[in-house]
Amino acid sequence: MELNAVKEEEISVLLNDLLECYGYDFTDYSLASMQRRINRLFSMDRFPSFAEFRYRVRNDPSYIQHFVEEITVNVTEMFRDPSFYLALRKQVLPMLATYPFIRIWHAGCSTGEEVYSMAILLQEANLLHKSVIYATDINTSVLEKARKGIFPIANMQQYSQNYMASGGQHEFSAYYAAKYDYAKFNESLSRKVIFAPHNLVTDGSFNEFQLIICRNVLIYFNKDLQEKVLRLFSESLEQLGYLGLGAKETLKFTNDAHKFRQIDKREKIWRKVSI
């Protein structure tokens, strides 16, 4: 089968169908990234032609959940990029500690590994009791996995190394119970998390936050959509609130860049210094 059996113009048709029929707007996602993932799905589900693929998308609502799961990226790990979490520990949490109540938005949270990482940071800083984390994603299937807090035990060694490199204060195994091939994280962590669907493309702000984390999501958007989402984050942050992005993402060269100051030369963490 051709590497790109679904052509570029057909990708646009398909994405417009998805928006028209179901309200999912992927039209401003990076076209190259969409083409790669849609062609993978086309091959995996063994469609004989684009016409049949399109017919299935337009006429089978039960197929759409699977479609959305496959074309959204859900690659993550606990304490991913440990130096980022070390910067949060040292430079952000001490400032958040001065607030009577802390609201954090983790946008594009995927299966939740980074959400639980944040909950552990807050607990070790004695801040979890006065915090709430809003963990959102467009993909309801991964949200359900995140809500359960169950991850493969095979990943725990790497996660433990990440945790220690991020300044971890305890044995990482204290935060989960191992059973067979899985680790279930303590409910004391998820008790302060609200998991909810949210579409960064079409949905607006829903609260005012002291910290927003959205890592390795914007790289899949085109420049116009990046601007739109970063504007949403800016509007959702309190004055002097913090924004954390992925290693390959930036606020520089955006319309709202003048409102923020990068607090660490290496890590992609900014503080909102003007309205």
C-alpha positions as a printed NumPy array, in Angstrom:
array([[  0.   ,   0.   ,   0.   ],
       [  1.203,   3.528,  -0.785],
       [  2.774,   5.397,   2.105],
       [  0.316,   8.26 ,   1.586],
       [ -2.763,   6.466,   0.28 ],
       [ -4.904,   9.365,   1.526],
       [ -3.787,  12.457,  -0.351],
       [ -3.366,  15.937,   1.08 ],
       [ -6.555,  17.297,  -0.49 ],
       [ -8.486,  14.271,   0.805],
       [ -7.212,  14.937,   4.337],
       [ -8.817,  18.391,   4.166],
       [-12.104,  16.89 ,   2.96 ],
       [-12.056,  14.364,   5.795],
       [-11.316,  16.971,   8.454],
       [-14.136,  19.173,   7.167],
       [-16.476,  16.16 ,   7.36 ],
       [-15.418,  15.593,  10.95 ],
       [-16.153,  19.217,  11.833],
       [-19.472,  19.326,   9.953],
       [-20.836,  16.023,  11.274],
       [-19.437,  15.843,  14.814],
       [-18.01 ,  19.233,  15.807],
       [-14.392,  18.063,  16.101],
       [-12.197,  20.768,  14.596],
       [ -8.799,  19.487,  13.465],
       [ -8.637,  21.786,  10.433],
       [ -5.853,  23.945,  11.905],
       [ -3.695,  21.065,  13.086],
       [ -0.402,  20.584,  11.271],
       [ -1.329,  19.05 ,   7.915],
       [  1.814,  16.903,   7.725],
       [  1.112,  15.46 ,  11.173],
       [ -2.557,  14.808,  10.343],
       [ -1.661,  13.138,   7.046],
       [  0.786,  10.825,   8.799],
       [ -1.711,   9.735,  11.458],
       [ -4.726,   9.434,   9.162],
       [ -2.765,   7.306,   6.708],
       [ -1.696,   5.065,   9.583],
       [ -5.36 ,   4.655,  10.567],
       [ -6.41 ,   4.063,   6.944],
       [ -3.857,   1.266,   6.674],
       [ -4.541,  -0.194,  10.129],
       [ -8.303,  -0.45 ,   9.498],
       [ -7.739,  -1.853,   6.006],
       [ -9.954,   0.445,   3.966],
       [ -9.872,  -0.469,   0.252],
       [-10.414,   3.134,  -0.861],
       [-10.677,   6.688,   0.395],
       [-14.362,   6.744,  -0.604],
       [-15.131,   3.913,   1.83 ],
       [-13.021,   5.522,   4.523],
       [-14.912,   8.796,   4.121],
       [-18.292,   7.022,   4.066],
       [-17.44 ,   5.319,   7.376],
       [-16.454,   8.618,   8.978],
       [-19.587,  10.435,   7.803],
       [-22.105,   7.688,   8.492],
       [-20.878,   5.65 ,  11.452],
       [-20.854,   7.671,  14.709],
       [-19.608,   4.601,  16.581],
       [-16.385,   4.74 ,  14.548],
       [-15.6  ,   8.342,  15.487],
       [-14.367,   7.652,  19.018],
       [-11.805,   5.248,  17.573],
       [-10.904,   7.77 ,  14.849],
       [-10.297,  10.582,  17.358],
       [ -8.279,   8.299,  19.643],
       [ -5.978,   7.35 ,  16.794],
       [ -5.342,  10.809,  15.349],
       [ -4.711,  12.544,  18.684],
       [ -1.234,  12.06 ,  20.115],
       [ -1.028,  10.394,  23.526],
       [  2.676,   9.998,  24.218],
       [  3.625,  10.941,  27.763],
       [  5.406,   9.784,  30.921],
       [  5.65 ,  10.725,  34.585],
       [  8.056,  13.57 ,  35.4  ],
       [  8.834,  13.854,  31.701],
       [ 11.869,  16.138,  31.316],
       [ 12.807,  16.039,  35.036],
       [ 14.536,  19.428,  34.917],
       [ 11.158,  21.014,  34.085],
       [  9.667,  19.594,  37.283],
       [ 12.742,  20.606,  39.262],
       [ 12.189,  24.188,  38.067],
       [  8.541,  23.968,  39.146],
       [  9.631,  22.749,  42.589],
       [ 12.201,  25.478,  43.113],
       [ 10.79 ,  28.504,  41.3  ],
       [  7.015,  28.136,  40.969],
       [  5.66 ,  26.199,  43.958],
       [  7.175,  28.565,  46.563],
       [  5.234,  31.405,  44.934],
       [  2.03 ,  29.371,  44.658],
       [  2.362,  28.597,  48.361],
       [  1.513,  32.24 ,  49.111],
       [ -2.012,  31.802,  47.692],
       [ -4.903,  30.688,  49.936],
       [ -6.183,  28.415,  47.15 ],
       [ -4.361,  27.138,  44.053],
       [ -6.014,  26.422,  40.705],
       [ -3.988,  24.554,  38.066],
       [ -5.06 ,  23.684,  34.531],
       [ -3.326,  20.768,  32.832],
       [ -4.486,  21.122,  29.214],
       [ -4.079,  18.161,  26.854],
       [ -3.392,  15.857,  29.787],
       [ -3.582,  12.602,  27.765],
       [ -3.53 ,   9.497,  30.001],
       [ -2.623,  11.55 ,  33.058],
       [  0.976,  10.675,  33.891],
       [  1.981,  14.338,  34.135],
       [ -1.128,  15.167,  36.154],
       [ -0.139,  12.639,  38.819],
       [  3.4  ,  14.027,  38.671],
       [  2.034,  17.478,  39.509],
       [ -0.097,  16.086,  42.327],
       [  3.022,  14.462,  43.826],
       [  4.932,  17.756,  43.594],
       [  2.098,  19.557,  45.378],
       [  1.876,  16.903,  48.073],
       [  5.609,  17.08 ,  48.777],
       [  5.354,  20.878,  49.013],
       [  2.387,  20.489,  51.417],
       [  0.144,  22.302,  48.916],
       [ -2.105,  19.544,  47.588],
       [ -4.73 ,  20.06 ,  50.311],
       [ -5.415,  23.612,  49.09 ],
       [ -5.115,  22.9  ,  45.364],
       [ -7.343,  21.695,  42.551],
       [ -6.003,  20.436,  39.219],
       [ -8.28 ,  20.627,  36.186],
       [ -7.043,  17.912,  33.817],
       [ -8.566,  18.205,  30.35 ],
       [ -8.251,  16.542,  26.972],
       [-10.3  ,  16.3  ,  23.77 ],
       [-10.077,  12.497,  23.927],
       [-12.579,  11.073,  26.436],
       [-11.021,   7.601,  26.243],
       [ -7.634,   8.759,  27.538],
       [ -9.374,  10.843,  30.207],
       [-10.992,   7.678,  31.539],
       [ -7.587,   6.013,  31.732],
       [ -6.212,   9.054,  33.538],
       [ -9.074,   9.01 ,  36.019],
       [ -8.257,   5.407,  36.989],
       [ -4.59 ,   6.196,  37.68 ],
       [ -3.411,   2.744,  36.6  ],
       [ -0.204,   2.461,  34.591],
       [  2.042,  -0.442,  33.476],
       [  4.414,  -1.592,  36.21 ],
       [  7.11 ,  -1.932,  33.535],
       [  7.233,   1.886,  33.324],
       [  7.836,   2.454,  37.031],
       [ 11.633,   2.119,  36.911],
       [ 11.908,   4.918,  34.35 ],
       [  9.329,   7.011,  36.186],
       [ 11.209,   6.513,  39.46 ],
       [ 14.441,   7.725,  37.828],
       [ 12.617,  10.766,  36.425],
       [ 11.097,  11.467,  39.84 ],
       [ 14.44 ,  11.352,  41.648],
       [ 16.034,  13.586,  38.989],
       [ 13.204,  16.089,  39.53 ],
       [ 14.131,  16.424,  43.205],
       [ 11.92 ,  13.652,  44.576],
       [ 11.864,  13.46 ,  48.358],
       [ 10.635,   9.916,  49.026],
       [ 10.64 ,   6.399,  47.606],
       [  8.604,   6.673,  44.412],
       [  6.929,   3.336,  45.201],
       [  5.213,   4.984,  48.189],
       [  2.82 ,   6.659,  45.74 ],
       [  1.362,   3.518,  44.188],
       [  0.306,  -0.042,  44.915],
       [  1.673,  -2.723,  42.59 ],
       [ -0.658,  -5.49 ,  41.466],
       [  0.3  ,  -8.   ,  38.792],
       [  1.485,  -6.002,  35.762],
       [  0.08 ,  -2.642,  36.847],
       [  0.614,   0.134,  39.376],
       [ -2.372,   1.978,  40.797],
       [ -1.59 ,   5.434,  42.134],
       [ -2.916,   6.536,  45.504],
       [ -6.388,   8.02 ,  45.454],
       [ -5.155,  10.784,  47.752],
       [ -3.502,  12.211,  44.609],
       [ -6.493,  11.999,  42.239],
       [ -8.916,  13.3  ,  44.876],
       [ -7.764,  16.832,  44.058],
       [ -8.039,  16.368,  40.278],
       [-11.078,  17.142,  38.107],
       [-10.904,  15.231,  34.808],
       [-13.069,  16.769,  32.079],
       [-13.249,  16.966,  28.278],
       [-12.123,  20.261,  26.754],
       [-11.321,  21.114,  23.153],
       [ -8.55 ,  23.702,  22.909],
       [ -9.672,  24.569,  19.372],
       [-13.335,  25.318,  20.011],
       [-13.868,  25.673,  23.785],
       [-13.184,  28.814,  25.795],
       [-11.806,  29.643,  29.207],
       [-13.63 ,  28.137,  32.178],
       [-11.766,  29.535,  35.198],
       [ -8.863,  31.7  ,  36.303],
       [ -5.644,  29.864,  37.118],
       [ -2.329,  30.447,  38.845],
       [ -0.597,  27.777,  36.722],
       [ -1.355,  26.326,  33.291],
       [  0.624,  23.389,  31.909],
       [  0.281,  22.33 ,  28.282],
       [  3.315,  20.405,  27.131],
       [  3.954,  18.96 ,  23.671],
       [  0.497,  19.807,  22.314],
       [  1.135,  23.062,  20.426],
       [  3.77 ,  21.394,  18.223],
       [  0.912,  19.627,  16.424],
       [ -0.917,  22.903,  15.628],
       [ -0.287,  25.359,  12.826],
       [  0.849,  28.9  ,  13.698],
       [ -2.65 ,  30.448,  13.69 ],
       [ -4.001,  27.808,  16.04 ],
       [ -0.959,  28.141,  18.304],
       [ -1.705,  31.874,  18.56 ],
       [ -5.356,  31.175,  19.375],
       [ -4.553,  28.652,  22.103],
       [ -1.829,  30.796,  23.664],
       [ -4.304,  33.701,  23.757],
       [ -6.753,  31.405,  25.556],
       [ -4.07 ,  30.535,  28.108],
       [ -3.17 ,  34.191,  28.603],
       [ -6.819,  35.076,  29.208],
       [ -7.156,  32.15 ,  31.637],
       [ -4.137,  33.081,  33.773],
       [ -4.262,  35.366,  36.768],
       [ -1.863,  38.279,  36.839],
       [  1.542,  36.82 ,  37.863],
       [  0.335,  33.312,  36.97 ],
       [  2.643,  30.782,  35.328],
       [  2.551,  28.958,  31.988],
       [  4.574,  25.798,  31.301],
       [  5.086,  24.525,  27.739],
       [  6.986,  21.659,  26.115],
       [ 10.682,  21.742,  25.289],
       [ 10.1  ,  22.57 ,  21.603],
       [  7.341,  25.123,  22.206],
       [  7.627,  28.852,  22.822],
       [  5.734,  32.051,  23.503],
       [  8.301,  34.071,  21.573],
       [  7.134,  35.698,  18.339],
       [  3.462,  35.494,  19.427],
       [  1.125,  38.454,  19.918],
       [  1.004,  37.884,  23.681],
       [  4.755,  37.444,  24.193],
       [  5.126,  40.949,  25.688],
       [  2.798,  39.95 ,  28.55 ],
       [  5.158,  37.23 ,  29.793],
       [  8.644,  36.872,  31.225],
       [ 10.524,  33.566,  30.974],
       [ 11.593,  32.681,  34.53 ],
       [ 14.251,  30.107,  33.631],
       [ 16.781,  30.315,  30.806],
       [ 16.504,  26.607,  30.044],
       [ 12.955,  25.571,  30.945],
       [  9.872,  26.724,  29.056],
       [  8.127,  28.378,  31.999],
       [  6.784,  31.928,  31.758],
       [  5.16 ,  34.291,  34.237],
       [  2.387,  36.656,  33.203],
       [  3.623,  40.118,  34.122],
       [  1.051,  42.344,  32.355],
       [ -2.583,  42.186,  31.296]])
